[in-house]
Amino acid sequence: VRYGVAGTGVIGYIGRDAAQQAAAPLQTGSSSSSSARVGLTIALRADIDALPVTEDSGVPFPSLTPGRMHACGHDGHMSMLLG
C-alpha cells in the first residue's frame, strides 16, 4: 500500500510483487523507457468527499460534521469499490 499519493490518495497493489511495486518510485504519465513496468494493469478509483451542504435528509446515518454532507453518491462509489 502506498499512502499520500497527490496528498490524500491511497494505492493498493495486489499480486506476487505487490510489496516491491509499493516500494518502487511512483511513475506518472506515459513512459516508453525500459524501466516501465510491463503486464496487465487495472486501475479502480473511488472518491469520497463532502459538499458544503447542511444535511436534512432524515436518514439514520447523517453527516456528523455541521455544514457538510456526502450528497453526491461518493459514499456509494467507495462502498462498491471496497466490496
mmCIF file as gemmi writes it, N, C-alpha and C atoms, coordinates in Angstrom:
data_model
loop_
_atom_site.group_PDB
_atom_site.id
_atom_site.type_symbol
_atom_site.label_atom_id
_atom_site.label_alt_id
_atom_site.label_comp_id
_atom_site.label_asym_id
_atom_site.label_entity_id
_atom_site.label_seq_id
_atom_site.pdbx_PDB_ins_code
_atom_site.Cartn_x
_atom_site.Cartn_y
_atom_site.Cartn_z
_atom_site.occupancy
_atom_site.B_iso_or_equiv
_atom_site.pdbx_formal_charge
_atom_site.auth_seq_id
_atom_site.auth_asym_id
_atom_site.pdbx_PDB_model_num
ATOM 1 N N . VAL Axp A 1 ? 0.852 -1.172 0 1 0 ? 1 A 1
ATOM 2 C CA . VAL Axp A 1 ? 0 0 0 1 0 ? 1 A 1
ATOM 3 C C . VAL Axp A 1 ? 0.895 1.231 0 1 0 ? 1 A 1
ATOM 4 N N . ARG Axp A 2 ? 0.499 2.218 -0.799 1 0 ? 2 A 1
ATOM 5 C CA . ARG Axp A 2 ? 1.222 3.497 -0.841 1 0 ? 2 A 1
ATOM 6 C C . ARG Axp A 2 ? 0.24 4.586 -0.42 1 0 ? 2 A 1
ATOM 7 N N . TYR Axp A 3 ? 0.602 5.342 0.599 1 0 ? 3 A 1
ATOM 8 C CA . TYR Axp A 3 ? -0.254 6.395 1.134 1 0 ? 3 A 1
ATOM 9 C C . TYR Axp A 3 ? 0.249 7.769 0.702 1 0 ? 3 A 1
ATOM 10 N N . GLY Axp A 4 ? -0.631 8.765 0.736 1 0 ? 4 A 1
ATOM 11 C CA . GLY Axp A 4 ? -0.238 10.143 0.469 1 0 ? 4 A 1
ATOM 12 C C . GLY Axp A 4 ? -0.029 10.474 -0.996 1 0 ? 4 A 1
ATOM 13 N N . VAL Axp A 5 ? -0.607 9.7 -1.901 1 0 ? 5 A 1
ATOM 14 C CA . VAL Axp A 5 ? -0.478 9.978 -3.329 1 0 ? 5 A 1
ATOM 15 C C . VAL Axp A 5 ? -1.291 11.23 -3.641 1 0 ? 5 A 1
ATOM 16 N N . ALA Axp A 6 ? -0.655 12.232 -4.218 1 0 ? 6 A 1
ATOM 17 C CA . ALA Axp A 6 ? -1.297 13.519 -4.529 1 0 ? 6 A 1
ATOM 18 C C . ALA Axp A 6 ? -1.923 14.139 -3.284 1 0 ? 6 A 1
ATOM 19 N N . GLY Axp A 7 ? -1.34 13.867 -2.138 1 0 ? 7 A 1
ATOM 20 C CA . GLY Axp A 7 ? -1.814 14.476 -0.895 1 0 ? 7 A 1
ATOM 21 C C . GLY Axp A 7 ? -2.612 13.517 -0.034 1 0 ? 7 A 1
ATOM 22 N N . THR Axp A 8 ? -3.749 13.055 -0.526 1 0 ? 8 A 1
ATOM 23 C CA . THR Axp A 8 ? -4.618 12.214 0.305 1 0 ? 8 A 1
ATOM 24 C C . THR Axp A 8 ? -4.935 10.865 -0.329 1 0 ? 8 A 1
ATOM 25 N N . GLY Axp A 9 ? -4.369 10.563 -1.476 1 0 ? 9 A 1
ATOM 26 C CA . GLY Axp A 9 ? -4.69 9.317 -2.181 1 0 ? 9 A 1
ATOM 27 C C . GLY Axp A 9 ? -4.009 8.102 -1.6 1 0 ? 9 A 1
ATOM 28 N N . VAL Axp A 10 ? -4.562 6.945 -1.925 1 0 ? 10 A 1
ATOM 29 C CA . VAL Axp A 10 ? -4.026 5.662 -1.486 1 0 ? 10 A 1
ATOM 30 C C . VAL Axp A 10 ? -4.002 4.735 -2.699 1 0 ? 10 A 1
ATOM 31 N N . ILE Axp A 11 ? -2.911 4.005 -2.872 1 0 ? 11 A 1
ATOM 32 C CA . ILE Axp A 11 ? -2.821 2.993 -3.921 1 0 ? 11 A 1
ATOM 33 C C . ILE Axp A 11 ? -2.575 1.654 -3.249 1 0 ? 11 A 1
ATOM 34 N N . GLY Axp A 12 ? -3.395 0.669 -3.572 1 0 ? 12 A 1
ATOM 35 C CA . GLY Axp A 12 ? -3.195 -0.686 -3.084 1 0 ? 12 A 1
ATOM 36 C C . GLY Axp A 12 ? -2.724 -1.568 -4.222 1 0 ? 12 A 1
ATOM 37 N N . TYR Axp A 13 ? -1.689 -2.331 -4.002 1 0 ? 13 A 1
ATOM 38 C CA . TYR Axp A 13 ? -1.151 -3.226 -5.019 1 0 ? 13 A 1
ATOM 39 C C . TYR Axp A 13 ? -1.523 -4.65 -4.664 1 0 ? 13 A 1
ATOM 40 N N . ILE Axp A 14 ? -1.893 -5.435 -5.671 1 0 ? 14 A 1
ATOM 41 C CA . ILE Axp A 14 ? -2.28 -6.824 -5.475 1 0 ? 14 A 1
ATOM 42 C C . ILE Axp A 14 ? -1.422 -7.68 -6.393 1 0 ? 14 A 1
ATOM 43 N N . GLY Axp A 15 ? -0.887 -8.759 -5.881 1 0 ? 15 A 1
ATOM 44 C CA . GLY Axp A 15 ? -0.104 -9.662 -6.715 1 0 ? 15 A 1
ATOM 45 C C . GLY Axp A 15 ? 1.155 -10.128 -6.019 1 0 ? 15 A 1
ATOM 46 N N . ARG Axp A 16 ? 1.896 -10.966 -6.735 1 0 ? 16 A 1
ATOM 47 C CA . ARG Axp A 16 ? 3.112 -11.56 -6.17 1 0 ? 16 A 1
ATOM 48 C C . ARG Axp A 16 ? 4.152 -10.512 -5.785 1 0 ? 16 A 1
ATOM 49 N N . ASP Axp A 17 ? 4.265 -9.456 -6.58 1 0 ? 17 A 1
ATOM 50 C CA . ASP Axp A 17 ? 5.29 -8.453 -6.304 1 0 ? 17 A 1
ATOM 51 C C . ASP Axp A 17 ? 4.701 -7.162 -5.76 1 0 ? 17 A 1
ATOM 52 N N . ALA Axp A 18 ? 3.59 -7.261 -5.033 1 0 ? 18 A 1
ATOM 53 C CA . ALA Axp A 18 ? 2.893 -6.075 -4.52 1 0 ? 18 A 1
ATOM 54 C C . ALA Axp A 18 ? 3.788 -5.224 -3.625 1 0 ? 18 A 1
ATOM 55 N N . ALA Axp A 19 ? 4.542 -5.843 -2.739 1 0 ? 19 A 1
ATOM 56 C CA . ALA Axp A 19 ? 5.407 -5.078 -1.834 1 0 ? 19 A 1
ATOM 57 C C . ALA Axp A 19 ? 6.494 -4.34 -2.611 1 0 ? 19 A 1
ATOM 58 N N . GLN Axp A 20 ? 7.036 -4.97 -3.638 1 0 ? 20 A 1
ATOM 59 C CA . GLN Axp A 20 ? 8.06 -4.324 -4.459 1 0 ? 20 A 1
ATOM 60 C C . GLN Axp A 20 ? 7.469 -3.159 -5.244 1 0 ? 20 A 1
ATOM 61 N N . GLN Axp A 21 ? 6.259 -3.329 -5.765 1 0 ? 21 A 1
ATOM 62 C CA . GLN Axp A 21 ? 5.613 -2.242 -6.5 1 0 ? 21 A 1
ATOM 63 C C . GLN Axp A 21 ? 5.351 -1.055 -5.591 1 0 ? 21 A 1
ATOM 64 N N . ALA Axp A 22 ? 4.887 -1.318 -4.382 1 0 ? 22 A 1
ATOM 65 C CA . ALA Axp A 22 ? 4.576 -0.235 -3.454 1 0 ? 22 A 1
ATOM 66 C C . ALA Axp A 22 ? 5.838 0.527 -3.044 1 0 ? 22 A 1
ATOM 67 N N . ALA Axp A 23 ? 6.978 -0.165 -3.005 1 0 ? 23 A 1
ATOM 68 C CA . ALA Axp A 23 ? 8.227 0.462 -2.586 1 0 ? 23 A 1
ATOM 69 C C . ALA Axp A 23 ? 8.948 1.182 -3.729 1 0 ? 23 A 1
ATOM 70 N N . ALA Axp A 24 ? 8.632 0.842 -4.974 1 0 ? 24 A 1
ATOM 71 C CA . ALA Axp A 24 ? 9.304 1.436 -6.131 1 0 ? 24 A 1
ATOM 72 C C . ALA Axp A 24 ? 8.866 2.891 -6.321 1 0 ? 24 A 1
ATOM 73 N N . PRO Axp A 25 ? 9.722 3.703 -6.924 1 0 ? 25 A 1
ATOM 74 C CA . PRO Axp A 25 ? 9.325 5.091 -7.206 1 0 ? 25 A 1
ATOM 75 C C . PRO Axp A 25 ? 8.059 5.112 -8.069 1 0 ? 25 A 1
ATOM 76 N N . LEU Axp A 26 ? 7.162 6.012 -7.76 1 0 ? 26 A 1
ATOM 77 C CA . LEU Axp A 26 ? 5.905 6.111 -8.49 1 0 ? 26 A 1
ATOM 78 C C . LEU Axp A 26 ? 6.141 6.832 -9.802 1 0 ? 26 A 1
ATOM 79 N N . GLN Axp A 27 ? 5.779 6.185 -10.914 1 0 ? 27 A 1
ATOM 80 C CA . GLN Axp A 27 ? 5.911 6.792 -12.231 1 0 ? 27 A 1
ATOM 81 C C . GLN Axp A 27 ? 4.554 7.343 -12.642 1 0 ? 27 A 1
ATOM 82 N N . THR Axp A 28 ? 4.552 8.539 -13.174 1 0 ? 28 A 1
ATOM 83 C CA . THR Axp A 28 ? 3.31 9.144 -13.628 1 0 ? 28 A 1
ATOM 84 C C . THR Axp A 28 ? 3.406 9.436 -15.11 1 0 ? 28 A 1
ATOM 85 N N . GLY Axp A 29 ? 2.269 9.526 -15.759 1 0 ? 29 A 1
ATOM 86 C CA . GLY Axp A 29 ? 2.238 9.798 -17.188 1 0 ? 29 A 1
ATOM 87 C C . GLY Axp A 29 ? 2.635 8.586 -17.997 1 0 ? 29 A 1
ATOM 88 N N . SER Axp A 30 ? 2.753 8.761 -19.29 1 0 ? 30 A 1
ATOM 89 C CA . SER Axp A 30 ? 3.143 7.643 -20.149 1 0 ? 30 A 1
ATOM 90 C C . SER Axp A 30 ? 4.652 7.548 -20.201 1 0 ? 30 A 1
ATOM 91 N N . SER Axp A 31 ? 5.129 6.358 -20.423 1 0 ? 31 A 1
ATOM 92 C CA . SER Axp A 31 ? 6.567 6.142 -20.446 1 0 ? 31 A 1
ATOM 93 C C . SER Axp A 31 ? 6.912 5.119 -21.499 1 0 ? 31 A 1
ATOM 94 N N . SER Axp A 32 ? 7.976 5.378 -22.217 1 0 ? 32 A 1
ATOM 95 C CA . SER Axp A 32 ? 8.452 4.392 -23.184 1 0 ? 32 A 1
ATOM 96 C C . SER Axp A 32 ? 9.828 3.886 -22.806 1 0 ? 32 A 1
ATOM 97 N N . SER Axp A 33 ? 10.279 4.214 -21.591 1 0 ? 33 A 1
ATOM 98 C CA . SER Axp A 33 ? 11.606 3.801 -21.159 1 0 ? 33 A 1
ATOM 99 C C . SER Axp A 33 ? 11.622 2.322 -20.804 1 0 ? 33 A 1
ATOM 100 N N . SER Axp A 34 ? 12.787 1.754 -20.758 1 0 ? 34 A 1
ATOM 101 C CA . SER Axp A 34 ? 12.921 0.329 -20.443 1 0 ? 34 A 1
ATOM 102 C C . SER Axp A 34 ? 12.605 0.042 -18.984 1 0 ? 34 A 1
ATOM 103 N N . SER Axp A 35 ? 12.521 1.077 -18.138 1 0 ? 35 A 1
ATOM 104 C CA . SER Axp A 35 ? 12.218 0.859 -16.72 1 0 ? 35 A 1
ATOM 105 C C . SER Axp A 35 ? 10.715 0.767 -16.458 1 0 ? 35 A 1
ATOM 106 N N . ALA Axp A 36 ? 9.903 1.008 -17.482 1 0 ? 36 A 1
ATOM 107 C CA . ALA Axp A 36 ? 8.453 0.946 -17.292 1 0 ? 36 A 1
ATOM 108 C C . ALA Axp A 36 ? 8.029 -0.49 -17.022 1 0 ? 36 A 1
ATOM 109 N N . ARG Axp A 37 ? 7.058 -0.653 -16.135 1 0 ? 37 A 1
ATOM 110 C CA . ARG Axp A 37 ? 6.546 -1.989 -15.826 1 0 ? 37 A 1
ATOM 111 C C . ARG Axp A 37 ? 5.74 -2.513 -17.01 1 0 ? 37 A 1
ATOM 112 N N . VAL Axp A 38 ? 5.813 -3.803 -17.224 1 0 ? 38 A 1
ATOM 113 C CA . VAL Axp A 38 ? 5.023 -4.42 -18.287 1 0 ? 38 A 1
ATOM 114 C C . VAL Axp A 38 ? 4.041 -5.387 -17.658 1 0 ? 38 A 1
ATOM 115 N N . GLY Axp A 39 ? 2.972 -5.661 -18.356 1 0 ? 39 A 1
ATOM 116 C CA . GLY Axp A 39 ? 1.983 -6.6 -17.857 1 0 ? 39 A 1
ATOM 117 C C . GLY Axp A 39 ? 0.644 -5.919 -17.677 1 0 ? 39 A 1
ATOM 118 N N . LEU Axp A 40 ? -0.295 -6.677 -17.195 1 0 ? 40 A 1
ATOM 119 C CA . LEU Axp A 40 ? -1.655 -6.204 -17.008 1 0 ? 40 A 1
ATOM 120 C C . LEU Axp A 40 ? -1.742 -5.219 -15.851 1 0 ? 40 A 1
ATOM 121 N N . THR Axp A 41 ? -2.389 -4.107 -16.092 1 0 ? 41 A 1
ATOM 122 C CA . THR Axp A 41 ? -2.635 -3.119 -15.051 1 0 ? 41 A 1
ATOM 123 C C . THR Axp A 41 ? -4.107 -2.749 -15.072 1 0 ? 41 A 1
ATOM 124 N N . ILE Axp A 42 ? -4.723 -2.783 -13.927 1 0 ? 42 A 1
ATOM 125 C CA . ILE Axp A 42 ? -6.116 -2.372 -13.789 1 0 ? 42 A 1
ATOM 126 C C . ILE Axp A 42 ? -6.168 -1.311 -12.707 1 0 ? 42 A 1
ATOM 127 N N . ALA Axp A 43 ? -6.803 -0.196 -12.994 1 0 ? 43 A 1
ATOM 128 C CA . ALA Axp A 43 ? -6.934 0.877 -12.01 1 0 ? 43 A 1
ATOM 129 C C . ALA Axp A 43 ? -8.401 1.039 -11.641 1 0 ? 43 A 1
ATOM 130 N N . LEU Axp A 44 ? -8.684 1.055 -10.356 1 0 ? 44 A 1
ATOM 131 C CA . LEU Axp A 44 ? -10.021 1.299 -9.843 1 0 ? 44 A 1
ATOM 132 C C . LEU Axp A 44 ? -9.958 2.553 -8.993 1 0 ? 44 A 1
ATOM 133 N N . ARG Axp A 45 ? -10.92 3.444 -9.187 1 0 ? 45 A 1
ATOM 134 C CA . ARG Axp A 45 ? -10.866 4.714 -8.467 1 0 ? 45 A 1
ATOM 135 C C . ARG Axp A 45 ? -12.224 5.016 -7.853 1 0 ? 45 A 1
ATOM 136 N N . ALA Axp A 46 ? -12.192 5.474 -6.621 1 0 ? 46 A 1
ATOM 137 C CA . ALA Axp A 46 ? -13.402 5.945 -5.954 1 0 ? 46 A 1
ATOM 138 C C . ALA Axp A 46 ? -13.019 7.13 -5.083 1 0 ? 46 A 1
ATOM 139 N N . ASP Axp A 47 ? -13.826 8.16 -5.126 1 0 ? 47 A 1
ATOM 140 C CA . ASP Axp A 47 ? -13.58 9.363 -4.338 1 0 ? 47 A 1
ATOM 141 C C . ASP Axp A 47 ? -14.568 9.421 -3.186 1 0 ? 47 A 1
ATOM 142 N N . ILE Axp A 48 ? -14.138 10.016 -2.115 1 0 ? 48 A 1
ATOM 143 C CA . ILE Axp A 48 ? -15.057 10.297 -1.021 1 0 ? 48 A 1
ATOM 144 C C . ILE Axp A 48 ? -14.732 11.698 -0.527 1 0 ? 48 A 1
ATOM 145 N N . ASP Axp A 49 ? -15.72 12.532 -0.575 1 0 ? 49 A 1
ATOM 146 C CA . ASP Axp A 49 ? -15.558 13.889 -0.095 1 0 ? 49 A 1
ATOM 147 C C . ASP Axp A 49 ? -16.926 14.391 0.351 1 0 ? 49 A 1
ATOM 148 N N . ALA Axp A 50 ? -16.989 15.619 0.749 1 0 ? 50 A 1
ATOM 149 C CA . ALA Axp A 50 ? -18.247 16.177 1.23 1 0 ? 50 A 1
ATOM 150 C C . ALA Axp A 50 ? -18.531 17.495 0.522 1 0 ? 50 A 1
ATOM 151 N N . LEU Axp A 51 ? -19.808 17.8 0.39 1 0 ? 51 A 1
ATOM 152 C CA . LEU Axp A 51 ? -20.234 19.063 -0.198 1 0 ? 51 A 1
ATOM 153 C C . LEU Axp A 51 ? -20.595 20.046 0.908 1 0 ? 51 A 1
ATOM 154 N N . PRO Axp A 52 ? -20.475 21.344 0.64 1 0 ? 52 A 1
ATOM 155 C CA . PRO Axp A 52 ? -20.83 22.341 1.654 1 0 ? 52 A 1
ATOM 156 C C . PRO Axp A 52 ? -22.356 22.5 1.741 1 0 ? 52 A 1
ATOM 157 N N . VAL Axp A 53 ? -23.021 21.464 2.226 1 0 ? 53 A 1
ATOM 158 C CA . VAL Axp A 53 ? -24.48 21.423 2.319 1 0 ? 53 A 1
ATOM 159 C C . VAL Axp A 53 ? -24.839 20.959 3.726 1 0 ? 53 A 1
ATOM 160 N N . THR Axp A 54 ? -25.828 21.574 4.326 1 0 ? 54 A 1
ATOM 161 C CA . THR Axp A 54 ? -26.315 21.12 5.622 1 0 ? 54 A 1
ATOM 162 C C . THR Axp A 54 ? -27.287 19.974 5.398 1 0 ? 54 A 1
ATOM 163 N N . GLU Axp A 55 ? -27.017 18.838 6.021 1 0 ? 55 A 1
ATOM 164 C CA . GLU Axp A 55 ? -27.845 17.651 5.814 1 0 ? 55 A 1
ATOM 165 C C . GLU Axp A 55 ? -29.178 17.76 6.542 1 0 ? 55 A 1
ATOM 166 N N . ASP Axp A 56 ? -30.237 17.499 5.794 1 0 ? 56 A 1
ATOM 167 C CA . ASP Axp A 56 ? -31.595 17.472 6.345 1 0 ? 56 A 1
ATOM 168 C C . ASP Axp A 56 ? -32.34 16.336 5.655 1 0 ? 56 A 1
ATOM 169 N N . SER Axp A 57 ? -31.703 15.162 5.608 1 0 ? 57 A 1
ATOM 170 C CA . SER Axp A 57 ? -32.244 14.039 4.833 1 0 ? 57 A 1
ATOM 171 C C . SER Axp A 57 ? -33.128 13.109 5.654 1 0 ? 57 A 1
ATOM 172 N N . GLY Axp A 58 ? -32.952 13.102 6.962 1 0 ? 58 A 1
ATOM 173 C CA . GLY Axp A 58 ? -33.734 12.206 7.801 1 0 ? 58 A 1
ATOM 174 C C . GLY Axp A 58 ? -33.223 10.778 7.828 1 0 ? 58 A 1
ATOM 175 N N . VAL Axp A 59 ? -32.092 10.5 7.197 1 0 ? 59 A 1
ATOM 176 C CA . VAL Axp A 59 ? -31.541 9.144 7.201 1 0 ? 59 A 1
ATOM 177 C C . VAL Axp A 59 ? -30.949 8.831 8.572 1 0 ? 59 A 1
ATOM 178 N N . PRO Axp A 60 ? -30.858 7.547 8.937 1 0 ? 60 A 1
ATOM 179 C CA . PRO Axp A 60 ? -30.312 7.189 10.254 1 0 ? 60 A 1
ATOM 180 C C . PRO Axp A 60 ? -28.782 7.296 10.327 1 0 ? 60 A 1
ATOM 181 N N . PHE Axp A 61 ? -28.151 7.722 9.237 1 0 ? 61 A 1
ATOM 182 C CA . PHE Axp A 61 ? -26.688 7.823 9.213 1 0 ? 61 A 1
ATOM 183 C C . PHE Axp A 61 ? -26.271 9.19 8.648 1 0 ? 61 A 1
ATOM 184 N N . PRO Axp A 62 ? -26.711 10.289 9.271 1 0 ? 62 A 1
ATOM 185 C CA . PRO Axp A 62 ? -26.406 11.621 8.731 1 0 ? 62 A 1
ATOM 186 C C . PRO Axp A 62 ? -24.94 11.992 8.946 1 0 ? 62 A 1
ATOM 187 N N . SER Axp A 63 ? -24.521 13.018 8.228 1 0 ? 63 A 1
ATOM 188 C CA . SER Axp A 63 ? -23.191 13.573 8.435 1 0 ? 63 A 1
ATOM 189 C C . SER Axp A 63 ? -23.081 14.068 9.871 1 0 ? 63 A 1
ATOM 190 N N . LEU Axp A 64 ? -21.954 13.84 10.481 1 0 ? 64 A 1
ATOM 191 C CA . LEU Axp A 64 ? -21.709 14.305 11.841 1 0 ? 64 A 1
ATOM 192 C C . LEU Axp A 64 ? -21 15.653 11.868 1 0 ? 64 A 1
ATOM 193 N N . THR Axp A 65 ? -20.689 16.193 10.673 1 0 ? 65 A 1
ATOM 194 C CA . THR Axp A 65 ? -19.998 17.47 10.574 1 0 ? 65 A 1
ATOM 195 C C . THR Axp A 65 ? -20.972 18.539 10.109 1 0 ? 65 A 1
ATOM 196 N N . PRO Axp A 66 ? -21.26 19.522 10.955 1 0 ? 66 A 1
ATOM 197 C CA . PRO Axp A 66 ? -22.211 20.574 10.572 1 0 ? 66 A 1
ATOM 198 C C . PRO Axp A 66 ? -21.786 21.281 9.279 1 0 ? 66 A 1
ATOM 199 N N . GLY Axp A 67 ? -22.747 21.48 8.374 1 0 ? 67 A 1
ATOM 200 C CA . GLY Axp A 67 ? -22.461 22.189 7.135 1 0 ? 67 A 1
ATOM 201 C C . GLY Axp A 67 ? -21.788 21.368 6.062 1 0 ? 67 A 1
ATOM 202 N N . ARG Axp A 68 ? -21.651 20.058 6.273 1 0 ? 68 A 1
ATOM 203 C CA . ARG Axp A 68 ? -21.031 19.177 5.279 1 0 ? 68 A 1
ATOM 204 C C . ARG Axp A 68 ? -21.898 17.941 5.102 1 0 ? 68 A 1
ATOM 205 N N . MET Axp A 69 ? -22.025 17.489 3.843 1 0 ? 69 A 1
ATOM 206 C CA . MET Axp A 69 ? -22.877 16.341 3.55 1 0 ? 69 A 1
ATOM 207 C C . MET Axp A 69 ? -22.303 15.55 2.381 1 0 ? 69 A 1
ATOM 208 N N . HIS Axp A 70 ? -22.341 14.255 2.477 1 0 ? 70 A 1
ATOM 209 C CA . HIS Axp A 70 ? -21.961 13.381 1.368 1 0 ? 70 A 1
ATOM 210 C C . HIS Axp A 70 ? -23.207 13.157 0.52 1 0 ? 70 A 1
ATOM 211 N N . ALA Axp A 71 ? -23.479 14.113 -0.359 1 0 ? 71 A 1
ATOM 212 C CA . ALA Axp A 71 ? -24.738 14.123 -1.103 1 0 ? 71 A 1
ATOM 213 C C . ALA Axp A 71 ? -24.592 13.728 -2.566 1 0 ? 71 A 1
ATOM 214 N N . CYS Axp A 72 ? -23.409 13.398 -3.004 1 0 ? 72 A 1
ATOM 215 C CA . CYS Axp A 72 ? -23.208 13.226 -4.443 1 0 ? 72 A 1
ATOM 216 C C . CYS Axp A 72 ? -22.929 11.78 -4.851 1 0 ? 72 A 1
ATOM 217 N N . GLY Axp A 73 ? -23.18 10.823 -3.997 1 0 ? 73 A 1
ATOM 218 C CA . GLY Axp A 73 ? -23.014 9.423 -4.383 1 0 ? 73 A 1
ATOM 219 C C . GLY Axp A 73 ? -21.649 8.839 -4.12 1 0 ? 73 A 1
ATOM 220 N N . HIS Axp A 74 ? -20.709 9.646 -3.652 1 0 ? 74 A 1
ATOM 221 C CA . HIS Axp A 74 ? -19.367 9.12 -3.435 1 0 ? 74 A 1
ATOM 222 C C . HIS Axp A 74 ? -19.325 8.038 -2.364 1 0 ? 74 A 1
ATOM 223 N N . ASP Axp A 75 ? -20.17 8.135 -1.358 1 0 ? 75 A 1
ATOM 224 C CA . ASP Axp A 75 ? -20.197 7.089 -0.338 1 0 ? 75 A 1
ATOM 225 C C . ASP Axp A 75 ? -20.534 5.75 -0.989 1 0 ? 75 A 1
ATOM 226 N N . GLY Axp A 76 ? -21.505 5.757 -1.897 1 0 ? 76 A 1
ATOM 227 C CA . GLY Axp A 76 ? -21.863 4.53 -2.621 1 0 ? 76 A 1
ATOM 228 C C . GLY Axp A 76 ? -20.734 4.048 -3.504 1 0 ? 76 A 1
ATOM 229 N N . HIS Axp A 77 ? -20.048 4.974 -4.178 1 0 ? 77 A 1
ATOM 230 C CA . HIS Axp A 77 ? -18.921 4.594 -5.035 1 0 ? 77 A 1
ATOM 231 C C . HIS Axp A 77 ? -17.83 3.9 -4.219 1 0 ? 77 A 1
ATOM 232 N N . MET Axp A 78 ? -17.501 4.469 -3.074 1 0 ? 78 A 1
ATOM 233 C CA . MET Axp A 78 ? -16.448 3.893 -2.233 1 0 ? 78 A 1
ATOM 234 C C . MET Axp A 78 ? -16.884 2.526 -1.71 1 0 ? 78 A 1
ATOM 235 N N . SER Axp A 79 ? -18.127 2.396 -1.302 1 0 ? 79 A 1
ATOM 236 C CA . SER Axp A 79 ? -18.64 1.116 -0.788 1 0 ? 79 A 1
ATOM 237 C C . SER Axp A 79 ? -18.57 0.035 -1.868 1 0 ? 79 A 1
ATOM 238 N N . MET Axp A 80 ? -18.96 0.386 -3.082 1 0 ? 80 A 1
ATOM 239 C CA . MET Axp A 80 ? -18.934 -0.598 -4.178 1 0 ? 80 A 1
ATOM 240 C C . MET Axp A 80 ? -17.508 -1.02 -4.498 1 0 ? 80 A 1
ATOM 241 N N . LEU Axp A 81 ? -16.57 -0.07 -4.488 1 0 ? 81 A 1
ATOM 242 C CA . LEU Axp A 81 ? -15.183 -0.405 -4.796 1 0 ? 81 A 1
ATOM 243 C C . LEU Axp A 81 ? -14.586 -1.305 -3.728 1 0 ? 81 A 1
ATOM 244 N N . LEU Axp A 82 ? -14.863 -1.008 -2.475 1 0 ? 82 A 1
ATOM 245 C CA . LEU Axp A 82 ? -14.299 -1.794 -1.386 1 0 ? 82 A 1
ATOM 246 C C . LEU Axp A 82 ? -14.988 -3.138 -1.209 1 0 ? 82 A 1
ATOM 247 N N . GLY Axp A 83 ? -16.191 -3.249 -1.745 1 0 ? 83 A 1
ATOM 248 C CA . GLY Axp A 83 ? -16.897 -4.532 -1.698 1 0 ? 83 A 1
ATOM 249 C C . GLY Axp A 83 ? -17.664 -4.696 -0.442 1 0 ? 83 A 1
